[in-house]
Amino acid sequence: MFLDVLRRRNPKFIEAAIALHREGRIPANSYVLDLDTVEANARVLKTEADRLGLKIFAMTKQVGRASSFAQAVLRGGIDRSVAVDMACARATHRAGLKVGHLGHLQQVARHEAKAAAARFRPDYWTVFNDEKASEAAAGAKAAGYTQNLLARIKAEGDTFYRGHEGGFDAADVAQVADSFDRLDGGRFAGITTFPALLFDQKTRKVIPTHNLATLTKAADVLVRAGRSDVEVNAPGTTSSILLQALADAGATQCEPGNGLHGTTALHAVEDLPELPAVCYVTEVSHLSGGKAYCLGGGFYIDPVFPDYDVRAIVADEPTVAATALRSVEIPPPSMIDYYAMIDAGGPGVPKPGDTAVFGFRGQAFVTRAYVVGVSGISKGQPKVETIENSLGEAESWPV
């Protein structure tokens, strides 16, 4: 889906990725990051967030919590992360980002709460129920501080991905806030949901969900109850051009993820200020039955898109030429993606060892892929900075 955008908007990145793979400097089965572009994208998002008075936290899971990615984001002016789980918190903290938001989407396990508080002291900690609020507050008390708690809220008509459900009834938000303030080690800081924005396939636009209206109404209730400075955390499909809509709806916090590497769904259909900065690189292993089999492990087709003709650039030298494009069959999610099958018909049949480059709206943290950070592409001097696993830990590649 994003390969055409990459070819048009960041061709030097593709060429650099192919060259580095041809030279044996990056492995097959790698999400490769253009760190110069990530830094520039972060600066665009931070500038707009500052203009609107929004706190901004970087989501890193889509690129495997890569340390070089976190450091590029930091150079771009964003100094805090949102940790979708404890693995994100550990990786981003280790990479130098402050943990700005913990507990959303995945709640912190009971016996990790004290360690999370002591180690990270997150600015905000989302909880879905009273038990989780008590655990977070107890951890903060043991660490000697008072934790800002965000209540995940829900109302009739809200949208949640299957398996993401949970939270307090929005109608009870005033009572929830009071209960948080009674916790020793905790205080009520605000409210959150996910997703606040969603890409609509029919209109090819990003539209507010009912969840965002739920947040706005709940914030009004809290203000009428005498609370001021209520934090409204509104993540989902975040790019710089959408921050105004979030601010207009009363949001005080935003959490760009795919926006930092130019791969939100809207980036696939519109040229936004952020440029694409991630591609997936692998190589042809063998030919069989008219197909060229390329090594897998990192294939992820985001279900936000309908089925489409997946294509790759397959070449033995740096190129973005249309003649290098080939259709690819990727195994369904029910199968292990040891390989994907590239059409090997027509002239210029792929050869074992050829490089294959894909453009995905990836979720590297749920794959077996390497994550490779490359600097200097904008200067014509590409340099591999990191080769890591999906936990942001260094890999001893090729051994």
N, C-alpha and C positions, 0 to 999 in steps of 0.2 A: 504493500500500500504506500509506503514512504520512499520506495526506491526512486520513483520518478521525481519526487520532490528533492531528494538528495542529489540526483544527477543534475538537476536544473539549478538548485540554490547553493550547493556545496560540493561541486565536482572535485575540487582539489583534495577534499577529505577522502573520497572514494579512491582516487588515484594513489594517495599516500597509504591508505590501508592495504591496497593490493601490493604496492611496492614493498611495504614492510613484511607482508606475508611471503612474498616471493623471495625476500632476502633471509627468511628464517628468523625474523625478529619478533614476530607475534605468532601465537598458535592458531591452528584451526579451531573451530567451535569457540569463537570469541565475540563478545560484544565489544566493539572498539569505540572509544570516545574521543571526540575532537575537543580537547580541553580549552583551547583558545576560544572556541565558539561557546562552550559552556560558560566560561567566564563572562563573555560579552552578553549572553542571554541573561545571566544572573543580574548583571548591572542594569539591563533594561527593566527587569521585573522589580528590582529593588528601588530604582528611581521612581517608578510609577506607584509602588506601594508607599513610599515616603511622601509623595505628593498628596496621596489620599489619606495619610495618617494610619495606614494599615501595618500591623505587625506581620512579618513574613518569615515563614519557616520552610526550609527546603526538604522535600521528600526525596529519598535516595534509593528506595527499594527497586525501582524500575531498572536501575543500572547497577544492581548488585552491591549497593552501599560502598562503591569504590572509593578508596581514600583519596586518590588523585582528583576524582570528581568533587568530593567534599571540599578539597582545598581550592579547586577552581571556583566553586561557588563562593567560598570565603573571600577569595581575591575579588570577586564581583560584588562584594558588599553584604552578602547574606551570611550572618554569623551563627545562625541557629537552625537546627533540624527539627522535623517532626518524625518521631520514631513510630513506624507502623507496628513494630513489635520490639521485644527486648534485643533481638539480634541487631536491629537498626540502631537502637540506643547505644549498644556497645561499640558498633563500628563507627558511627558518626562522632561519638565522644572521643574515641581513639584517634580519629582523623583530625580533631581540632575544632569541631563544631560544638557549641553548647546545645544540650538537649532542651529545646524550647517547648516541646509538647510530647507527652508520653501517654500511652493507653488508648490510642485511637488510630487505627481500627481495632487492634487486638488488645484486650485487657491484660494487665500484668498478673501473672500467676501469684497465688497467695504467698508462697515462700520466697518469692523474688522481690516483694514490695519493699522490705527493709533495705535490701542491697541496692535496689534502684534509687531509693531516696538518698541513701548515704553516698552512692557513687555519682549520681547524675544531678541531683537537686533540680529536677525539671521546672521550668517556669510555670507550666500548666500540666495538669494530670487529669485525663478524662476517665470518668467512672460511669458504669451502667446501672449500678444498684447501690443500696446502702452498705452491703458487705464490702464491696470494692472501695467505697469511700472510706470506710473505717480502716481498711488495710493500708491505704495510701496515707491517711492521717497518722496512723500508728508508726509507719515507717519514717515519716517526716519528724514526728516527735522524738523518736529515738536518735535521729540525726541532728536534732537541735534547731529545727526551723518549722515554720508553718507553711503547709503546701496549698497553693492555689489550685482549686478543684473545678473542673468543667463538668457539667452534667450533660451526658448524651440524652437528648429528648426525642420523643416521637409522638405523632398524632395521626388520627385517621386520615388516610389519603397520602401519607408520606411514602416515598419510594426507597426501598432498601434492596441491595443485591441479596440473592438467596445465600443464607449463611452469615449475613452481616446484621441481622436483626438484633434489637435489644435497646434498652434505655428506659428512662423515666417517662411517665405520661406527662406531656407538655402542660396539661391542665393543672398539674400539681406543682408547677415549677416554683412558685413562691414558697410552698412548704418544704420542697427539696432544698432550696437555698437556705432556709432557716435551719434545717437539720444538718447541713454541712457546717454551718457556723457554730453549731454546738459541739462539733468534734474537737477533741484535744489534739492539736497538730494539723488541723485542716481548716480551710475557709472557703466559702463559695466565691468563685471568681467569674463564672459565666456559663455559657451553653454552647452546644455543638451538635452537628448532624453530619451525615454523609449519604448521598451526594447532594450538594446545594445547587450544582449546575450539571446539566447533562447534554451531550450532543444528540441532536435529533436527526435521524437519517432522512426523513421526508423533506424537511426544510433545509438540511445541511447547515443548521445553525445551532449554537449553544443556547439552551433555554433554562430559565430558573425552574427548579423542581418545587413541588408542594412543600418540601422540607425547608426551603429557604423562607417561605411564607410562615411556616411554623416557628422558625427562629425569630423572625421579625415580631410576630404576635407575642411570643413568650418574653422577648426583651421588653416590649411595651408593658406587659403585666408586671415585670420586675421593677420597672421605673415607677409605675403607679404605686407599687408597694413600698416605695421610698428608697430603692436601691439605685445608686449611680455607678458609673464606670463598670458596667456589665460587659464582659468580653463576649463577643459573638464570633465563633470560629466556624467558617463556612467553606470547607474544601470541596474540590471536584472540578476537573476540566479547567485548570487555571492557566490562563495566559495573560499577558499584560493588558490586552485590550478589553478583558472582562473584569478587571479589578474595579473599574468605575461602577459597574452594575452591583458588585458585591457591597461596595461602600454605600451606594444609594439605598441598599436594602438593610443597612445597619450593621454590616459585618465590621469587625475590628481586626480580624486575623485572616490571612490567606496562606495557602500551602502548595506552592507550585511543585510539581514533580516532572511529568512529561513536558511541561512548558519550559523547563530548564534545558532540555535537549531538543526542543522544537518538534515534539511528536504527540501533542494532543490530537484528538480526532479532528478538531477544527484546522490544525496545521496541514492536514492532508488535503483540504479542499480550498484553503485560502492562504495567501502569503502574509503571514503575521510578522511582527518585528523580530521574533526569535527564529533563528536559523536551525535546521536539523543538524544534530551533533552526535548521532549514534548510528552505527551500522553493524550488521552481523556478518562475520567473515568466517568462511570454512573452506574446504578443498575437496576436489573430486578424489574418490578412493578407487573406484573400479567401474567398469561398464558391464551391463548385463541386460539382455532383452531389449535393446534399443533405448536404454536409459543409462545416464551417468549418475552413479550413486555418490552423493557427497556426505561427508561426516556430519553427524548431528549432535544433539545434546542440548542445544539452545533454542530450538524452534519454538516459537510462541506466537500464535495468531490470535490477537485480541478479539474476543467475541463482540466487542462494540461495533465491529464492522460485519456486514454480510459477506457471504462467500465471494471471493474474487480470484482472478488469475494471479497466483503468486509467481513472481519472476525474480531472476537473479542475473547479475552480470557474471559471466563465466569467461575467464581470460587467463592468459599466461604472461600478461604485461599490463601495466596501468592503463585503464581506459574507462570512459563512460559512454562509449559509442552504442547506439541502438542495435547495431549488428551483434553486439556481445550479449544481448538480452535473451534469456531462455526461460520457458515456462517450467515450473517445478511442482511436483506432487509431494506434499508433506503428509506423513502418516497421521491418522486421526488421534485425538488425545487418548483414546483407549489403548493405543500402541506405544511402545517405547521408541523414541525417535533416534534410533541408532544412525539412520540415514534418511535423507530425502532424495527423491528421484528426479533428476533433471532430464528434460527432453534432449535426446542426443541425435535427433534427425537433422537432415539437411547438411549444408557445407559447414566446415569448421567444427567437426565433431569434438566435444570436450575430451580431454586426456587426463589420465590419472595425474594428480599433482596440480591441476589447474585451480586457480583461486575462484571462489564463488562468493559474491557479495549480495546480501539481502538488506532490505529496509523494513524493519519491524517497529511497531509501537510495543516495545518489549516489556517483559517483566522478568528481568534476568535473575531475580532472587528465587524464582521457582524453577530454575533450570539447572543443568549441569555445566553451563558454559563458563569459560574464563571471562573476566572483564579486564580490558586493556585501556589504560589511559595514555593518550598521545598528545604531547605538546608541540608547539612550533610549526604546525601546519600552515597557519596564516603567514608565516615568514618563509615558507618553503624549506624549513629545516625540521622535519618531523623527528621526534625523539620519544621513544617508549619510556614512560615514567613509571608505570606499575603494571604488573600482571597478577591478578588476584582471583580468588574464588568469589562466590556470591555472598560471602559473609564479610567481604572487605579485608580478607587475609591474604598475605603474599603467597604465591605459588612458586615452587621451585621448578619452573618449566625451563627446558624440556625434560628434565629428569624428575 
